Amino acid sequence: MDMKILSGIVFFLLCSPILLVFFFMIKKSRTTNEKEHAINKSVLDVIPIAYYDTSVDAYKMKNGEYMDFFKINTKDIYSLSENERILYDLTFTKLYRTYPDDLKFITLNFPTNTRKQQEYWKHKIELTTNPFLKKQQEEKLFQLEWLQRNSTKREFYLCYYAADKDALKKASSDILAIMGTGRDGLLEILSPTKKHSILFKIANKCSQIFTTETR
């Protein structure tokens, strides 16, 4: 009887590592399958935007809300006078205090787009017969090409949300009334093309995006 018990114990000890390895292999396989199933989602499943509503020039979200952007016209605070800096600060302070809904500030780096200037100088080079003048034009073109390859510009955007179309129109009107547009205003109204490029840039941080429109 003792020999049978001893043999059983020895057999159990010998088989235990094999059983443990088998158990962990099953567990790892199940976990991997669960992760793959969880990750296997399309872009449309992840992004909360449903579509772009052209009737209000804003994005309709999957939860029924609306989202839109304004571009912020930045200023060099070091070149502003004391009164201009105070006014600049008070404008944002008023926005924070009077606007009740959610706001989001977005910062993105876009490549410097010099394509139009390059096309202009290429055309000038083709028409120029003066060797000295052509050399100057080629240097100008080289500078523009270098800027596009190596330089970026930082842009800032104000993103706001609303529960429905009427609330979106009111929110847009309120924000523009506080911040202002035009030469002395702090905001610019963006075109649909520019808005789409902003969203694409957010979703593709390493991509280089050039648009023919700046706003």
C-alpha positions as CSV (number, residue, x, y, z in Angstrom):
1,M,0.0,0.0,0.0
2,D,2.8,2.4,0.9
3,M,4.6,1.6,-2.4
4,K,1.4,2.5,-4.3
5,I,1.1,5.8,-2.5
6,L,4.8,6.5,-3.1
7,S,4.5,5.6,-6.8
8,G,1.5,7.9,-7.1
9,I,3.3,10.8,-5.5
10,V,6.3,10.3,-7.8
11,F,4.1,10.1,-10.8
12,F,2.3,13.3,-9.7
13,L,5.5,15.2,-9.2
14,L,6.8,14.1,-12.6
15,C,3.6,15.1,-14.4
16,S,3.0,18.4,-12.6
17,P,5.5,20.5,-14.7
18,I,3.9,19.1,-17.9
19,L,0.4,19.9,-16.7
20,L,1.4,23.4,-15.6
21,V,3.0,24.1,-19.1
22,F,-0.1,22.8,-20.8
23,F,-2.3,25.0,-18.5
24,F,-0.4,28.1,-19.2
25,M,-0.3,27.4,-23.0
26,I,-4.1,27.2,-23.0
27,K,-4.4,30.4,-20.9
28,K,-2.0,32.3,-23.1
29,S,-3.8,31.2,-26.3
30,R,-7.1,32.2,-24.8
31,T,-5.7,35.6,-23.7
32,T,-4.1,36.2,-27.2
33,N,-7.4,35.4,-28.9
34,E,-9.3,37.7,-26.6
35,K,-6.8,40.6,-27.3
36,E,-7.0,40.0,-31.0
37,H,-10.7,40.1,-30.9
38,A,-10.7,43.3,-28.8
39,I,-8.2,45.0,-31.1
40,N,-10.0,44.0,-34.3
41,K,-12.0,47.2,-34.7
42,S,-12.4,49.4,-37.7
43,V,-11.6,53.1,-37.7
44,L,-15.3,53.9,-37.9
45,D,-15.8,52.0,-34.6
46,V,-13.1,54.0,-32.8
47,I,-13.7,57.5,-34.1
48,P,-16.7,59.2,-32.4
49,I,-17.7,61.3,-35.5
50,A,-20.6,60.1,-37.6
51,Y,-20.4,62.5,-40.5
52,Y,-19.9,66.1,-41.6
53,D,-23.2,68.0,-41.7
54,T,-23.0,70.5,-44.5
55,S,-26.2,72.3,-43.4
56,V,-24.3,73.7,-40.4
57,D,-20.7,73.1,-41.5
58,A,-19.9,71.0,-38.5
59,Y,-19.4,67.4,-37.4
60,K,-22.2,65.3,-36.2
61,M,-21.1,63.0,-33.4
62,K,-22.3,59.4,-32.8
63,N,-23.9,60.5,-29.5
64,G,-26.0,63.1,-31.3
65,E,-23.9,66.2,-30.4
66,Y,-22.1,68.5,-32.8
67,M,-18.5,69.6,-32.9
68,D,-16.8,72.4,-34.8
69,F,-13.4,74.3,-35.0
70,F,-12.1,77.9,-35.1
71,K,-8.5,78.8,-35.8
72,I,-6.9,80.9,-33.2
73,N,-4.9,83.9,-34.5
74,T,-1.9,83.9,-32.3
75,K,0.0,87.0,-31.3
76,D,3.6,87.7,-30.4
77,I,3.1,88.8,-26.8
78,Y,6.6,90.2,-26.5
79,S,5.8,92.8,-29.2
80,L,2.5,93.8,-27.7
81,S,2.1,96.9,-25.6
82,E,1.0,96.5,-21.9
83,N,-2.6,97.5,-22.8
84,E,-2.7,95.1,-25.7
85,R,-1.5,92.2,-23.5
86,I,-4.1,93.1,-20.9
87,L,-6.9,93.1,-23.5
88,Y,-5.6,89.8,-24.9
89,D,-5.8,88.2,-21.4
90,L,-9.2,89.7,-20.6
91,T,-10.6,88.3,-23.9
92,F,-9.7,84.7,-23.0
93,T,-10.8,85.3,-19.4
94,K,-14.2,86.5,-20.6
95,L,-14.5,83.4,-22.8
96,Y,-13.8,81.1,-19.8
97,R,-16.2,82.8,-17.5
98,T,-19.2,83.4,-19.9
99,Y,-19.1,80.3,-22.1
100,P,-20.7,77.5,-20.2
101,D,-20.1,74.4,-22.4
102,D,-17.0,72.3,-23.2
103,L,-14.1,73.8,-25.0
104,K,-10.9,72.2,-26.2
105,F,-7.7,73.8,-27.4
106,I,-5.7,71.9,-30.0
107,T,-2.1,72.4,-31.1
108,L,-0.8,70.9,-34.3
109,N,2.4,71.3,-36.4
110,F,1.8,71.5,-40.1
111,P,4.6,71.5,-42.8
112,T,5.2,74.9,-44.3
113,N,3.4,74.9,-47.6
114,T,5.4,76.8,-50.3
115,R,4.0,75.0,-53.3
116,K,2.4,78.0,-54.8
117,Q,5.5,80.1,-54.5
118,Q,7.6,77.2,-56.0
119,E,5.3,77.0,-59.0
120,Y,5.6,80.8,-59.4
121,W,9.4,80.7,-59.4
122,K,9.6,77.7,-61.6
123,H,7.5,79.5,-64.2
124,K,9.8,82.6,-63.9
125,I,12.9,80.5,-64.4
126,E,11.5,78.9,-67.5
127,L,10.9,82.4,-69.0
128,T,14.1,84.0,-67.9
129,T,17.0,84.2,-70.4
130,N,19.3,86.3,-68.2
131,P,21.9,83.9,-66.6
132,F,22.5,86.1,-63.6
133,L,18.8,86.6,-62.9
134,K,18.0,83.0,-63.5
135,K,20.6,82.0,-60.8
136,Q,19.0,84.3,-58.3
137,Q,15.6,82.8,-59.1
138,E,17.0,79.2,-58.7
139,E,18.4,80.2,-55.3
140,K,15.0,81.5,-54.3
141,L,13.3,78.2,-55.5
142,F,15.9,76.2,-53.5
143,Q,15.1,78.1,-50.3
144,L,11.4,77.5,-50.8
145,E,12.0,73.8,-51.3
146,W,14.2,73.6,-48.2
147,L,11.6,75.4,-46.1
148,Q,8.9,72.9,-47.2
149,R,11.1,69.9,-46.4
150,N,12.5,71.1,-43.0
151,S,10.2,73.8,-41.6
152,T,6.9,73.5,-39.8
153,K,4.4,76.0,-38.5
154,R,2.4,75.6,-35.3
155,E,-1.3,76.3,-35.5
156,F,-3.8,76.5,-32.7
157,Y,-7.5,75.7,-32.8
158,L,-10.5,76.1,-30.6
159,C,-12.8,73.1,-30.6
160,Y,-16.4,73.5,-29.2
161,Y,-19.4,71.2,-28.8
162,A,-23.1,71.6,-28.8
163,A,-26.1,69.3,-28.1
164,D,-28.0,70.1,-31.4
165,K,-28.0,72.5,-34.4
166,D,-29.6,75.4,-32.6
167,A,-27.2,75.1,-29.7
168,L,-24.3,74.9,-32.2
169,K,-25.4,78.2,-33.9
170,K,-25.7,79.9,-30.6
171,A,-22.4,78.6,-29.3
172,S,-20.7,79.8,-32.6
173,S,-22.3,83.2,-32.3
174,D,-21.3,83.6,-28.6
175,I,-17.7,82.6,-29.1
176,L,-17.3,84.8,-32.2
177,A,-18.8,87.8,-30.3
178,I,-16.3,87.3,-27.5
179,M,-13.2,86.5,-29.5
180,G,-13.8,88.5,-32.7
181,T,-12.7,87.8,-36.3
182,G,-11.0,89.8,-39.0
183,R,-7.8,91.8,-38.7
184,D,-8.0,92.5,-35.0
185,G,-10.0,89.4,-34.0
186,L,-8.6,86.3,-32.4
187,L,-10.4,83.7,-34.4
188,E,-10.7,82.6,-38.1
189,I,-13.6,80.6,-39.6
190,L,-12.3,77.5,-41.2
191,S,-13.3,75.9,-44.5
192,P,-14.5,72.3,-44.6
193,T,-11.2,71.3,-46.3
194,K,-9.1,72.7,-43.5
195,K,-11.3,71.1,-40.8
196,H,-10.9,67.7,-42.5
197,S,-7.1,68.2,-42.6
198,I,-7.1,69.0,-38.9
199,L,-9.0,65.8,-38.0
200,F,-6.7,63.7,-40.3
201,K,-3.7,65.2,-38.7
202,I,-5.0,64.4,-35.2
203,A,-5.5,60.8,-36.3
204,N,-2.2,60.5,-38.1
205,K,0.3,62.4,-36.0
206,C,3.4,61.5,-38.1
207,S,1.8,62.4,-41.5
208,Q,2.6,65.4,-43.5
209,I,-0.4,67.3,-44.7
210,F,-0.5,70.0,-47.3
211,T,-3.7,71.8,-48.2
212,T,-4.2,74.5,-50.8
213,E,-6.4,76.4,-48.3
214,T,-5.0,77.9,-45.1
215,R,-8.4,78.3,-43.5
